[in-house]
Amino acid sequence: TINNDLTNEQPSPDILFQAITRRSCSEQMDNENFEVLGDSFLKLMVSMALYYRYPSASPAVQKQLKNYLNVKKIVFRGNDANWLPPGYNKINETELTTGQQYSHQNAKRKAFSDMIEAFIGAFLISTNYITTIKFMDWLGLDVMPNNTQDHVVEPPSILRSNIATNNNIQINEIMKNFFADRVFAEIETKIQYVFKNKAYLIAAFTHPSNYANRITDCYERLEFLGDALVDFLVTRHVFVNYNQNVTPGQQYFSTHDNEKRVFAIQVK
């Protein structure tokens, strides 16, 4: 049971049972869609943790770290992990009879990592984001960028390091002039959202080759974070609306089709 001050909700026993049921069990349900949902949320949380912790790291370095962390999600000793269902006792395999053949199972390491992702998906559909993150932290997954006082670290500055040393009045004046010269206000009107920190909007439209913007970094780090967010939102949409009719493979192609559409919008 996860300590949760916001809600007493927990995944129900049938949801938890589905989260540990692989397709090879030939049951009426399996954990694969839960796994896809949990995997996309894990990707998002790892991306956010890397974005917060390594403000000076390039997107390429962050991607390598993310791939490493995704591979090392769950670590087990040995090639196989022996799993005993609740209520079963450990027995001597040399004395195993035909009637006892289902008293234990040998599960591959990947099966455990898949189940962990499925558990994350189960918490997502049963509780809320905060509870799910607490569950992931309880599992030992390093997804909460806390400081030494156990508080979430402040978001890294989007400003260039050479301008961040200026005082706030100078920075605000430079940003205000650049914002007006490039007509960024029209973008806010189009998307019907006014940014409190205009630097994020400026950075989101700054290509790495653009030398006119001397205020913020380019959009690459924001793109790294946005990619994980789009992946999760598309996966969540498919799961919520088409869960019973879409296989994990179809979810994968649906997610990447939407990424291509985002790319097409950028090209236009």
C-alpha positions in Angstrom: 0.0 0.0 0.0 1.4 3.4 -1.0 1.0 6.2 1.5 -1.1 8.9 -0.2 -2.4 12.0 1.4 -4.5 13.0 -1.6 -6.6 10.0 -2.1 -7.3 6.5 -0.7 -7.7 5.0 -4.1 -5.6 2.0 -5.0 -5.8 -0.4 -8.0 -8.4 -3.0 -7.4 -7.4 -6.7 -7.1 -8.7 -7.5 -10.6 -6.6 -4.7 -12.1 -3.5 -5.8 -10.2 -4.1 -9.4 -11.4 -4.3 -8.2 -15.0 -1.1 -6.2 -14.5 0.8 -9.5 -13.8 -0.9 -11.6 -16.4 1.2 -12.1 -19.6 -0.4 -13.0 -22.9 1.3 -16.4 -22.8 -0.9 -17.3 -19.9 -3.8 -17.6 -22.3 -6.2 -15.8 -20.0 -9.1 -13.6 -21.2 -7.1 -10.5 -20.5 -3.4 -9.6 -20.3 -1.1 -6.8 -19.2 0.2 -5.6 -22.6 -2.0 -2.4 -22.9 -1.2 -1.5 -19.3 2.5 -2.0 -20.1 2.4 0.3 -23.1 0.6 3.0 -21.0 3.1 2.6 -18.1 6.1 2.6 -20.5 5.1 6.0 -22.0 4.5 7.5 -18.6 7.9 6.2 -17.4 9.5 7.7 -20.5 7.9 11.1 -19.6 9.0 11.0 -16.0 12.6 10.0 -16.8 12.7 12.8 -19.4 11.5 15.3 -16.9 13.9 14.2 -14.3 16.8 14.5 -16.8 15.6 17.9 -17.9 15.6 19.1 -14.3 18.8 17.5 -13.2 21.1 18.2 -16.1 20.4 21.8 -17.3 23.6 22.0 -19.3 23.4 18.6 -20.9 22.7 18.5 -24.6 19.6 16.6 -25.9 21.9 14.0 -27.4 23.4 13.3 -24.0 20.0 13.3 -22.3 18.7 10.8 -24.9 21.6 8.5 -24.2 20.9 8.8 -20.4 17.2 8.1 -21.0 17.9 5.0 -23.1 20.3 3.8 -20.3 17.7 4.4 -17.6 15.0 2.7 -19.6 17.1 -0.4 -20.1 18.1 -0.4 -16.4 14.5 0.1 -15.1 14.5 -3.0 -13.0 17.6 -4.9 -12.0 17.6 -8.6 -10.9 20.4 -10.9 -10.0 20.9 -14.0 -12.2 19.6 -14.8 -15.6 16.2 -15.8 -14.4 14.1 -14.7 -11.4 12.1 -17.3 -9.6 8.6 -16.1 -8.8 6.3 -17.8 -6.2 2.7 -16.7 -6.3 1.2 -15.6 -3.0 0.3 -18.5 -0.8 2.8 -20.9 -2.5 5.7 -22.4 -0.6 9.2 -23.0 -1.9 9.7 -26.7 -2.8 12.6 -28.9 -3.8 12.6 -29.1 -7.6 14.3 -32.5 -7.5 11.2 -33.9 -5.8 8.7 -32.2 -8.1 5.9 -34.4 -9.2 3.4 -34.0 -12.0 0.7 -32.8 -9.7 3.0 -30.0 -8.4 4.2 -28.7 -11.7 2.2 -25.5 -11.4 3.4 -24.7 -7.8 6.0 -22.2 -9.1 7.0 -20.3 -12.2 10.3 -19.2 -13.7 9.9 -15.7 -15.1 12.4 -14.0 -17.4 13.9 -10.7 -16.3 12.0 -8.8 -19.1 8.7 -10.2 -17.7 9.4 -8.5 -14.4 10.2 -5.1 -16.1 7.1 -5.5 -18.3 5.0 -6.2 -15.1 6.4 -3.1 -13.4 5.4 -1.0 -16.4 2.0 -2.6 -16.3 1.7 -1.8 -12.6 2.5 1.9 -13.4 -0.3 1.8 -16.0 -2.6 0.2 -13.5 -1.9 3.0 -11.0 -2.5 5.6 -13.8 -6.0 4.4 -14.6 -6.9 3.7 -10.9 -5.6 6.8 -9.1 -3.9 9.9 -10.3 -0.5 11.2 -11.5 0.8 12.1 -8.0 0.0 8.7 -6.6 1.5 7.0 -9.6 4.7 9.0 -9.2 4.8 8.1 -5.5 4.4 4.5 -6.4 7.3 4.7 -8.9 9.5 6.4 -6.3 8.5 3.7 -3.8 9.7 1.1 -6.3 13.1 2.8 -6.4 12.7 4.3 -9.8 14.6 7.6 -9.9 12.0 9.8 -11.4 11.7 12.6 -8.7 14.4 15.3 -9.1 14.7 16.2 -5.4 17.5 18.2 -3.8 19.3 17.5 -0.6 16.4 18.8 1.4 14.1 16.3 -0.4 12.3 19.1 -2.2 11.7 19.1 -6.0 14.5 21.2 -7.6 13.6 24.4 -9.3 13.2 24.3 -13.1 16.4 25.1 -14.9 16.7 28.5 -16.5 15.9 28.7 -20.2 18.1 31.8 -20.5 21.6 31.6 -22.0 24.3 31.3 -19.4 26.0 34.6 -20.5 22.8 36.6 -20.0 21.7 34.9 -16.8 24.3 36.9 -15.0 22.5 40.2 -15.8 20.0 41.7 -13.4 16.3 41.0 -13.9 15.5 44.5 -15.0 18.1 44.3 -17.9 16.9 40.8 -18.9 13.2 41.8 -18.9 14.0 44.9 -21.0 16.0 42.9 -23.6 13.3 40.2 -23.7 10.5 42.7 -24.0 12.1 44.3 -27.0 13.0 41.0 -28.7 9.4 39.7 -28.1 7.9 42.8 -29.7 10.3 42.9 -32.7 9.5 39.3 -33.6 5.8 39.7 -33.1 5.5 36.8 -30.6 2.3 38.3 -29.3 0.5 37.1 -32.5 1.5 33.5 -31.6 0.0 33.9 -28.2 -3.2 35.2 -29.8 -3.3 32.2 -32.2 -2.9 29.6 -29.6 -5.0 31.5 -27.0 -2.4 31.2 -24.3 -0.4 34.0 -22.7 3.0 32.9 -21.3 4.0 34.1 -17.9 7.6 33.6 -18.8 8.0 34.8 -22.4 11.5 33.2 -22.6 9.9 29.7 -23.1 7.9 30.9 -26.1 11.0 32.6 -27.6 13.1 29.4 -27.0 10.4 27.2 -28.6 10.8 29.1 -31.9 14.6 29.3 -31.8 16.5 27.0 -34.2 20.0 26.0 -33.2 21.3 27.9 -36.2 19.5 31.1 -35.2 22.0 33.7 -34.0 19.6 36.6 -33.7 18.3 35.3 -30.4 20.9 36.1 -27.8 18.6 35.7 -24.9 17.5 32.0 -24.6 18.8 28.6 -25.6 17.4 26.9 -28.7 14.4 24.6 -28.7 16.3 21.3 -28.6 15.9 20.7 -24.8 12.2 21.7 -24.9 11.8 19.4 -27.9 13.3 16.5 -26.0 10.8 17.0 -23.2 7.9 17.7 -25.6 8.5 14.5 -27.5 8.0 12.4 -24.3 4.9 14.4 -23.4 3.3 13.9 -26.9 4.1 10.2 -26.8 2.3 9.8 -23.4 -0.7 11.9 -24.4 -1.2 10.0 -27.6 -0.8 6.7 -25.8 -3.2 7.8 -23.1 -5.8 8.9 -25.7 -5.6 5.6 -27.6 -5.8 3.6 -24.3 -8.8 5.5 -23.0 -10.8 5.6 -26.2 -9.8 2.4 -28.0 -8.3 0.1 -25.3 -10.4 -3.0 -26.1 -9.8 -2.8 -29.9 -6.2 -1.7 -30.3 -3.2 -4.0 -29.8 0.1 -2.7 -28.4 1.6 -2.8 -31.9 -1.2 -0.6 -33.3 -0.7 1.8 -30.4 3.0 2.1 -31.3 2.2 2.9 -34.9 -0.5 5.3 -33.9 1.9 7.2 -31.6 4.5 7.5 -34.4 1.9 8.5 -37.0 1.0 11.4 -34.7 4.7 12.3 -34.3 4.9 12.5 -38.2 1.8 14.8 -38.2 3.5 17.1 -35.7 6.6 17.1 -38.0 4.4 17.9 -41.0 2.9 20.9 -39.1 6.4 22.1 -38.3 7.4 21.9 -41.9 4.4 23.9 -43.0 
